[in-house]
Amino acid sequence: MGFEMSRLVQGFWRLENWGMTKDELLDFTKFCLENGIDTFDHADVYGAYTAEKLFGDAISLEKGIREKMKLVTKCGIKFPSGKFPDLKVKIYDTGKEHIVKSVEDSLKNFCTDYIDLLLIHRPDPFMDADETAEAFVELKKAGKVLNFGVSNFLPIQFDLLQSRLDFELVTNQVEISAMELVNFDNGTLDHCQMKRVAPMAWSPLAGGRIFTEQSERADRMRETMKEISAELGDVAADQLMYAFLLNHPSKIIPVMGSGKKERVVSALKALDIKLSKEQWFKIWVSSKGKKVD
Ligand SMILES: NC(=O)c1ccc[n+]([C@@H]2O[C@H](COP(=O)([O-])OP(=O)(O)OC[C@H]3O[C@@H](n4cnc5c(N)ncnc54)[C@H](OP(=O)(O)O)[C@@H]3O)[C@@H](O)[C@H]2O)c1
């Protein structure tokens, strides 16, 4: 059996802004698990390299909880900071030494001995695919990382790395939302469908812009959502944003970004929303600002 994530994933990029105590973070995590969200998305770099440890400290409070979840983390971005004191500019590093060291650090931060899924955070113009693959093979052999994937990769970049591996990459995590359609248009989602790889969608609510942006486009989209909501019977805008992704045939997995339980409760309702093709295209057209040809 391949690697399976929950249909919704909880992300922790904004964790340091949530201002949670360890107990509150543990409580939020348990709430997600109780509601069937068992996959948690992190990156070494979140919170300026602090978020993984905040999470690890919280889950360490409850024995046995780690085994109930799938931990996703990313590596490959280095920026000048306490962690990299000699660095003067932000760089990508997908070399073997860095990947292995980054995983060792993530394991310590999470207080665990395995990562369920490791992603290369961003395509690295200096990537030596043989070397990156060598790191993956070593980490897999050691049982330190069970599955691998990429993030923000173009299909050709995905294929390059895949060509050096004798196991399958399991995802490409990219920005996808009703407000950010580029990956529908540039072949990324087609490529995922071709490979039968479920893409993960970051910023599925456009980072909250759908609720706050003051623009003609955002107003138009909110108006369209209201119309569809009336057709479906009082469905909230966030639920329609999720449904737009969940209904897509490439089996997009939204990665949610809020730390509020009520947002999670609302998102869960989107799992039951069936959009007609016409409703899906109404959202598409309103986002693009033009009819399909
Ligand atoms: N691979 C990558 O390069 C990459 C890049 C970015 C993010 N990510 C991953 O994707 C995850 C999600 O990204 P994201 O945080 O941008 O996702 P998002 O869910 O699109 O945006 C979250 C933001 O939307 C706001 N929001 C949610 N529901 C709302 C509502 N009903 N009304 C008003 N505001 C609402 C939240 O505010 P509240 O806090 O008030 O709810 C929060 O500020 C991250 O945690 C991270 O795991 C990956």
The ligand as an ORCA input file, in Angstrom:
! r2SCAN-3c Opt
* xyz 0 1
  N       5.260     24.146      0.635
  C       5.255     25.452      0.728
  O       6.056     26.161      0.093
  C       4.255     26.116      1.622
  C       4.085     27.517      1.596
  C       3.116     28.068      2.441
  C       2.358     27.247      3.292
  N       2.577     25.890      3.304
  C       1.773     24.991      4.168
  O       0.401     25.255      3.936
  C      -0.252     25.526      5.169
  C      -1.420     26.426      4.944
  O      -1.009     27.687      4.409
  P      -1.803     28.991      4.816
  O      -1.682     29.226      6.272
  O      -1.426     30.098      3.903
  O      -3.304     28.470      4.503
  P      -4.723     29.144      4.389
  O      -5.635     28.212      5.099
  O      -4.957     29.473      2.962
  O      -4.627     30.520      5.168
  C      -4.689     30.594      6.554
  C      -5.073     32.012      6.917
  O      -6.427     32.203      6.534
  C      -7.137     32.739      7.631
  N      -8.513     32.197      7.663
  C      -8.873     30.910      7.609
  N     -10.216     30.788      7.655
  C     -10.696     32.028      7.752
  C     -12.005     32.556      7.822
  N     -13.093     31.770      7.812
  N     -12.131     33.896      7.904
  C     -11.060     34.705      7.924
  N      -9.770     34.257      7.841
  C      -9.602     32.934      7.759
  C      -6.394     32.281      8.852
  O      -6.648     33.178      9.899
  P      -7.055     32.642     11.373
  O      -5.743     32.310     12.010
  O      -7.752     33.806     11.967
  O      -7.941     31.456     11.232
  C      -4.957     32.300      8.398
  O      -4.382     33.581      8.572
  C       0.877     26.071      6.061
  O       0.599     25.943      7.436
  C       2.029     25.196      5.653
  O       1.925     23.961      6.335
  C       3.503     25.319      2.478
*
